[in-house]
Amino acid sequence: MPSYKAPIRDISFVLKELYGLEVLQKLKGGSEITDDLIDAILTEVGRFCENVLFPLNQTGDKEGCRYENGEVRTPKGFKEAYNSIVESGWASLSCETEWGGQGLPHTLNTVAEEMICAANIAFGLYPGLTRGAYALLSRHGSEELKKKFLPNMVKGKWSGTMCLTEAHCGTDLGMLRTKAVPDGAGAYKISGTKIFISSGEHDLTENILHFVIARAEGAPAGIKGISLFLVPKFIVKGDGSLGERNNVQCASIEHKMGIKGSATAVMNFDGAEGYLVGELNEGVNKMFTMMNLERLSVGNQGQGVADIAYQNALSYAKERLQGRALTGVKFPDKAADPIIVHPDVRRMLLTMKTYIESNRMLALWVAMEVDKSERSEDPEVRQIADDLVHLMTPIVKAFLTDVGFDMTNIALQVFGGHGYIQEHGMEQFVRDSRITQIYEGTNGIQALDLMGRKMPAHFGRYLRAFFHPVQQFIEGHQNTPELAEFMPLLAKAFGRLQQVTATIAQKGMSNPNEIGAAATDYLHLFAHVAVAYLWARAVLVAMPKVNSTESAFYQGKIDTARFFYQKLLPKTSSLFASIMAGSETLMKFKDESFGPF
């Protein structure tokens, strides 16, 4: 049986020591952020995840969701856990107090979300999607819609979904066929079928609010003619009570590779009553409020599952006895040495540990920038933070999930044959994490978004939000003794990133295939440089504390940074070479030569 321990100490290090709570305290409403508050939230969310959510993870996977005559039943224990998470307030941490939320920074929701997804990713989708739907309506809904729907979303009585995909229409949303017809009374009749709708139907809440993109009569073709509508499962009457069932039905749920405790539904809208959110023909831009927030959340999912997989691989490596150390017997009182003594096992463990801690720093850095972009009193600070969030969102989504899936596979490898069977839970982590690279925009699409949209946006303004502080850090610490072994490597990797950015920007103007061919490698190169920058900052924090009572922790940070710089950062060299090789070998390869032969 697997186990889970919330990584409270490491999260606390990133929040309090690496970035500092003063970042959040300076923002609007930040006066409530104290050490004690952070400790209380981390401790209680961690306890909830360990004791309530985690025990439902394997059972939820085995039982899955059940579809019965248009209704969906979630696995045993999910409803009680959902009621518990709502009552405890963990689902409304960052919702505005105006609507009944706690008004805390998005960053705190991010740390809670990582632990929730580690303990039970399938369960985490239900409150996670509602949080995104809440943000969408809060930002773009009319006052009437907000007053009617937001309070019960915050209370957890009503949940939310995002309905984009159709059978013929995935990434290319301009091809959608769902129609919206005015009903003459201020609402619309929505008709069409949406697929792959997470939490589309379930028994956790009394109402489900579907945010549906559709094309109104007479709208332009393509994405310019898409509008956004709120379609409730049950009509909400004027007094706020629930009325009759709307004309929206769950036709079926998918039988999936993983996240089986999460209901993935096919939803039929047959003249369902819906309410316009925002303006007509501006639905895609509005939906991106939710989609971008969900992309950061999906990155957290990849991070969470990687962490629990690593924890169990580490425990197994300390206990599993096989062979003897290459340099001689280490445990003569045992029949064999534990496998953690073997160099290749240590390579796997350190790779997992390093990437997991790297990605936690990256995710929380971006989360704090989200808060600065929304809560800072300084317009310039808000703008720079917003630019960085735009730039880093596809990186967080794609890199954390690519790495997350790789780490679950490495963890399974540590177990060997025992990892391949169900008992130890490792194969579930592999299955559960795989979807994170696909939904909310495949990782290839994230890479294209980074290179094709974010890189050239506003004449490179988004890039400057990252490039300038990294360049300043390098210049300011060239002669810092504590960083003597790190700074030359960071400067070299950063130089590679600058060079490929300029090269592809130039080549892409005449040949867009250069952008497409380089995109995924570029995203991973960018991520490794970003993480190298964060590790250098972490070393500066840890160095003065290596002789403290937590010597092992702080020395571990320095040694982990060293492993990243020596063993993982060199990947930027091969990524650089691949990007600079261009698109020709890809695009001139004959279609007929792919086979089969």
Secondary structure by P-SEA (a helix, b strand, c coil): cbbbbcaaaaaaaaccccccccccccccccccccaaaaaaaaaaaaaaaaccccccaaaaaaacccccccccccccaaaaaaaaaaaacccccccccccccccccaaaaaaaaaaaaaacaaaaaaaaaaaaaaaaaaccccaaaaaacaaaaaaccbbbbbbccccccccccccccbbbbbccccbbbbbbccccccccccccccbbbbbbbbbcccccccccccbbbbbbcccccccccccccccccccccccccccccccccbbbbcccbbbbcccccaaaaaaaaaaaaaaaaaaaaaaaaaaaaaaaaaaaaaccccccccccccccccccccccccaaaaaaaaaaaaaaaaaaaaaaaaaaaaaaacccccaaaaaaaaaaaaaaaaaaacaaaaaaaaaaaaaaaaacccccccccaaaaaaaaacccccccccaaaaaaaaccccccccccccccccaaaaaaaaaaccccccccccaaaaaaaaaaaaaaaaaaaaaaaccaaaaaaaaaaaaaaaaaaaaaaaaaaaaaaacccccccaaaaaaaaaaaaaaaacccccaaaaaaaaaaccccccccccccccccc
